Amino acid sequence: MPLRLYNTLTKKEEDFVLLAPPCVTMYTCGPTVYSRPHIGNYSSFLMADILRRWLEVGHGYDVKHVKNITDVGHLLHDADHGDDKIQKEAEKENVHPLEIAKRHIEEYLEDEKLLNILEPAYRPRATEFIEQMKTMTEALLTSGHAYVIGDGVYFDVTSKTLTPYGALSGNTIDAVKAGARVAIKEEKKHPSDFALWKFCVSENVSHILRWPSPQLLPTSHYSLPTIPEGFPGWHIECSAMSRSLLGDQIDIHTGGEDNIFPHHECEIAQSESVTGKKPFVRYWLHKRRIDMGGAKMSKSLGNVLSLDDIRERGFDPMDLRYYLLSVHYRTHLKFSWKGMDDARKARRSIVEWMKESEDAECSLSPRLSAEVRLRRTKEGERVRGRDEGTEQWQKKFAEAMDADINTPAALAAVFDCMTWSRTSPLSSDERKSLRSFCGSLSHTFGCFDAAEEVIPRDVQSLMDARAAARAAKNFAESDRLRGFIEKTGYEVRDTPKGQVVRRR
């Protein structure tokens, strides 16, 4: 079964066909580092991460992944005028904008490690590719796709582009309402024309991060003898970084649904107008938003959660990873703490099952009491046949992942496999196959590695006292201590190898 992906550009699922097998070129819109990314941002990055993992694990492709960092030029409200988001934060703290960027880049990279997001091949920063942006801007001026007005260089959306402007988002040029996302400037040819390069004049005169402007600019707009310095528009940044690191055309471009318009729409127009090649991107994939309290999670609304907020509530970053990946990427997730708790329990059950599956000394079912085995056997009748093996669940898992990365269906196959594997003794070959499946599952989802949990000192003291009480057969004291342990947020399980404690 081929991998099929929903392409935002064509509005349908398509077979995935590479430009140059076996290498997949993939670009992900990363964060604008004016503040710490929130879990809504990370949901988009995680979608790209599991897609990359499945391309590697499920299909053996070599993925060349680029994930940028925007450290200049992203103006408030995604507009073409007003304050730079990073400089605005720098002014509040009376520091240089690059200090703000550096701080939040460090936070972002640490968060990605905690979420077990794979390191991309490149993490370009916008400020490192200014010359490439200027070169693209000059090419667009030369070809007539761009023009100059008093405050900068703008792309003309009414110019003849290979892909009609609006094809990605469904917004036709005529249908885009003036001022919907950008303010109208009387000098602009069309309200939807977007900035490629902004001059440090008028409202931008105090912009700290600035560079010599592109060449080929007429001076008729200025009384000054030279063209003012300036800085890049947000949209040209990703086009320049993608082209520099991945080439004129790429296989996959991912991002949040908020990027569809205007950001990704603008990327298509300017990239294809520079290279003369269509399509700029073969497959566009977009992560739907997270809702928080009935509203979209966003910094502007002040209803965001950071990874620290998740941890302060007693959850592991891997619980969040599981939660965000357990919902299909084209489905809105209504975040709730109950959902987080359910995700923790589900993830824990898979981790425990995988640890059981690693035991090559015995099959899984003899560990269970006869009563439990009977109950689980009845439960498993709906998902197993006498002659069926692990391969059926591997196949169902792969089919789900190949169906536009259908993670809920893939996890359903995992839970059915858990039920099947616990209903009867497994042969040596079945155990081997099961361990192989667990390995593939672990790498694909990236949140099932069993990590040793650090038990707080006070909880460990209660555990030691309880162990002594059980050794003395003082079960009343043992039960009393169990109650104290549970009040700390941990639970105790007695196993043949002794007591085990874990966070509830």
N, C-alpha and C positions, 0 to 999 in steps of 0.2 A: 504494500500500500504506500503510495507516494505521500510525502509531506504536503499538506495543503494549508495555506495561510490566507486569512482574510485581508485583502488589499484595500486600504481606505481609498485609493485612487480609483479603482474600478468598481468598488462597492460589492465585491463578491469574493468567494473563496477560489483560490487558484492553485494548481500544482506548482510546487516550488522548483524552479529550474534555474541553475546557477549561470552566471555570466562566464566564469572561467573555472570549472571544476578542477580539483576538489576544494578550492579556496572560496570561502564566503566573505564578502566585504560587507561590513555592518557598522552603521553609525548610530550613536545614541545621543540625544540632546541631554547634556548633563546640567548641573545646577548653576544658577547665577548666585555667586557667593557674597551676597550682601547680608545674609543671616544664615543660621544653621538650617539645612534642609529638614523638612518634616516628613512624617511617614507617608503622606500623599506623594511627595517626590520619590520616596524610596519604593513605593508600589510600582512606579513606572520603571525604575532602574531594575527592580526584581523581575518584572516581565521580560525585559531584555536579557537578564541573566539566565532565566530558565530557558528561554528560546535558544540562546547560545549553547547552553549545556546540552540541550536535546539535539541540536545540530551536530555537536561533537560526539555525544554518547549514542544517540539513536541512529545517526547516519554517517558517522566517521569523517565529517567535514573538518577542514582546518579553517577556523574562524578568525579573521583579522578584524578585531573590534576596536573602534575608536569612540571614546566618550569624552566630550569636551568639558571645559570649565569656562564659564563666561565671567571674566573679571574686568570688563569695561563695556560701555556702550549700550547696556540694557536700561532703557529709560522707564520711568514710572508708568504704570498702566499699559506697558507694551507700546507706548506712543512714540511719535517722532519729534516730540518736543518735551521740555521739562527737565527734571533732574535725573541724573544717572543714579540708579538704585544704590550702587556701592558708594558713590561720593556722598549721597544724602546721609547714609549711615556714618560715614567718616566725619562729616560735619557735626553730627550730634555728639560724637565722642572727641572731636578736635584732634583727630589723627589723620595720617595719610591714607587715601583709599586702598593702597596696596597692603596696608596693615590689616584693614578689615578683611580684605580678600584672603590674606595669608591665614588669619585666624580661622575663618570659616572653611577654608580648604582643608586645614588640619582636622577640624571636627568632622567634616564630610568623609575624609579618607578613613578616619577611625571608625565612623559609623558603618561604612561599607565593609570593613574587616569584621566587625561584630555581626553583621548580617550575612557574612560568608559570601559576599558578591565577588565573583572572579575578577581578577585584575585585567583590564583591557590591554591591548597591544600598545595603545597610545592614550595619554590623557592631555591633549593639547590645551593650552590656555590661550584665550583670544589675544592677549597682549603679545604673544609670541609669533603671531601670524599677521601683523599689521601690513607688512610689505605685500603679502599675497592678496590681502583685501584691497589694497590700493591698485594692484595690477588688474584685478577683476573689475574694479570700478572704472579704470581707464579704458578697458576693453569695451565695457557697456556704453561709455561715452562715445567711443569711436564708432561703434555699430549703430548708434542712434537709439539705443534702448534706454538711455539715461540723459538727463539734462541738469543744468545748474540753475539754482535760484539763490536768493540772498543768504539763506542759512545753510545751504549744503547741496549735495548731489542726490537726485531722486531717480528712482526707476519709473519708467513710463509704462503703466499696466495696460495701456491701450495700444502699445507697440505690438508688432506681430511676434508672438511667442510660439514656440513649438507646441507646448501644452497650453491650452487656453487658460488664462488666469481665472481661478475659481473652480477648476475641475476637481481639485482635491477636496475642497470644503463644500462645494455645491453653491457657492456664492458667485453669481455672475457679476460682471463689472457693473451692469446697469442696476442690479439688485442691491449692491452694497450701499447702504445708507451713509450719506456724508456724516462724518463725525462719530460713527458707531464705535470704532476702536482708536482712531487717530483724529487729532484736531485738524480742521481745514485751514489751509493757508491759501490766500488768494492767488499766490504765484504758482501754486501747483496746477498742473494740467488736469488732473483728475483727483478727487478726494482720496482714492485708494492708493495713489502713488506713494511709495515708501522710501525712506532715507537709506542711501548707501553709505554716505559720508556726511558728517555734520561739521560745520565750521564753528570755531570758537569765537562767535560774534553774538551780540545781543544777550539773550538769556544763557548762552553757553560760554560767555566770556570767562567765567571763573572755573571752567572745567579743568581739573588738574592734569589728568591723563590726556596728553595731546601729542600729535605727531605732524610732520609736514604733510600737507594735503596732496592728493593725487595730482599728476600733471594733466595737461590738455584741458585746463579749465580756463574759460574766458574771464577776463578781468573787468568786463564792462559793468558788472554789478557793484564794483567797489571803487571807492575813491582812494583806497590804499594802493601803494605801488606793488604789493605782493599779495598772493592768495593767503588768507589766514590759515593758521594751523587748525587741526580738527581731530576727530575721532570717528571710528567706524559706527555705522548703524548695526543694530543687533542681528538682522537677518543675514547680512553679507558674511558675518563671522563664521557661521556654520558651513556655508557654501565654500569658503576659502579653506577652512580646516579639512573638510571632507575631501575636496579636490586634491589638496596637497598630499594627504596621507593615503587616500584610497583610490584616487583616479577620477576621471571625468564621469564615470557611471558606477553605481554601486548596487549591490543586491538588496540590502535591507536598510531601512531607516526607521528607528523607533522613537517614541516620545509619548508624553501625556496628551490626552485629547485636547487640552487647551492650546497645544502647539499647532494644531491643524490650521487654524486661521488666527492671525495672518502669517505666523512664522514659517511654517512648512510650505504654505502656498507661495510665499515670497522666495523661498529657497529654490523651488522648482523653476520659477520664472527667470531668476537671475542666473542660475547655474546653466540651464539649457541655452540661454541667450549668449552666454560666454563661450560654451563649448560647441554649440551647434549639434549636440547629440541628445537624442530622446530615446528612452526616458532617463532622466537623471537618477531616479531610484526605481527599481523594479517592483519592490514590495514595501508599502508603507504600513506599519503596524502602530496602533495607538492604544494606550491603556486608558480605560474609563476612570473617572474620578472616584474619590472616596468621599462619602457624605458623613458629616459629623453633626449630630443633633438636628437632622433634617435639612442641613445646608451643606453646600460644597465646602470641603476642607480647604482653606486658603489662608495665607498670611494676611491678606487684606481684611479678612473678616475676623481675624484673631482667634480662630477656633482650631488651631493646629496642635499636633502632639509631636514632640521630639522623641528620639529613641531613649533619652534619659527619662522622659515621662513614663514610657512603657516599663522601664526597669524599676523605677520607683514604686510601681504598682506590684512588683514581685514577679514580673514575667521575664523570661529569657528572650534575648533578641531572636533566637531560633523559633520561639513561639509566634512572634510577629511575622517572621518570614513564612512560616507555615500558614498562618491566617491569611496573609495577603495572596499567597499562591494557591490557596484552596478554592478561591473564587475565580471563575473564568475572567481573563483580562478584558473582555468586552462587556463585562457586567459591572454595574455600579455596586460598590461595597458600602453598606451602611455600617460603619464602625460602631462596635459596642464592646464594653468590657466583658459581657457574657460571651460574646463571640470570641474574645481573646481567651477566656477560660476554657471554652469548648475546644479551641485550637490547641491549647496546651495539653489537654487530656488526650486528644486524638494523636497529637505528635508523640506524646509519651508512650501511648499504647503501641505505636509503630516501632519506636526505638526499642522497647522491651521485647517485642516480637523479633526484631532483627538480631538482638543479642541472643535470644533463644536459638535462632536459626544458625548462628555461628557455632553452636555446640555440635561437634561432629561425633560425640561419644554415644549419643542416644537420640532417638526420635523425640518429637515434642510431646506427644500425647502421654507416654508413661509417667510423666511428671504429675499429671493431673489425677485427681481422685476419680474413681469409677463414676460417681454421681455427676461430676463436672464433665467428664468425657461423654457421658450419655447425653447430657443437655447440649453440649456443643455439637455432637454428632447430629442430633435432630435439627439444630440451627443450621448446620452446614449442608443438609440434604438438598437445599435449593441451589447450592453453588458448586456441587461436586458430583462427579461420577466415578465409578470404581476404576476406570481405565484412564482417567484424566490426570495429567501431571502439571508441574509448575509452568510448563510452556504455554498452557492456555491463558494463564494470567499475565505472563510476559507479553503474549500476543495482544490481549485486550488492553494492557497498559500502553503498548506501542501504538495501537490503533487510535486510542484516545489522544495521545500526544501528537500523532500525525494529523489529527482532525482539528487543526487550528489551535494546537496547544491546549487541549481540553483537560485542564488539570483536575476538575472535579470528577470527571469520568475516570481519569487515570488513578486517582486516589480510591475511587469505588472499587476498581479492580484490585488494588492493594489490600483493602479490607476483606474482600471476598477471598483473596489468596490466604490471608491470615486465618480466616475461618476454615478453609479447606485444609490447610497444613496442620491444624490442631485437632483434626477429627480422626486421624488414624496414623499409625506408625509410618514413617517414610523410609524408603530404601536409601542406600548410600548414594545412588545416582540422583534420586529426588532431592536429597539434602544438598548435594553439590549444585544442582540446578537452582535450588531455592537460594543458596548463598550467592550465586551469580546474579540472580534477579535482584536480591537485596543490594548488591554492589551497584548495579545499574540505577536502581531507585535512589540510593543514597547520593550518587553523584548528580543525578538529574534534579532532584529537589534541593539538595544542599543543606538540609536541616535535620538529618536523622543520625548524624554521628553521635554516638554515646559519649558524652563528656563527663568527667568526674565532677560531681557537684561539691562545692566547698560548703561544708556544714558549719554554721556559726558555733563559736566556742561554748556558749551557754546551752545550745541544743545538744552538742556532743557530750557535755557533762551529764545531761539528763539521760542520754542514751547509755552512757557508761553505767550510771546508777541503775537503770532498768535492766541492763545485762546482768549486773550483780544480783539483782532481786530475782531474776528468772533462774539464775544458777543456784540460788538458795531456795528455789521453789516457793518464793513469796509472791504468789501471783496477784494478790490483792495490791501489794505495793507496785508490782509491774503495771497493773491496770491504771493505778493512780498516776504513775509517771507518764504513761501513754497519753493520759488526758492533758497533762502539762505540755507535753511535746506538741500535741495537736493544737493547743492554744497559741503556740508560736508560729503556726502556719505550716507545720510539717506533719507528715503522717508516718507511722511505723508499720512495717510488714515483717512478719516472722517467716523465715525461709529455712530450709535444711542447712544452709550455710551461716545462719545467724540472722539477727535483726538488720533490716535495711530501712533507712530513713530517706525521705525525699520531700521536696516542697509540694504542698497540696495544690 
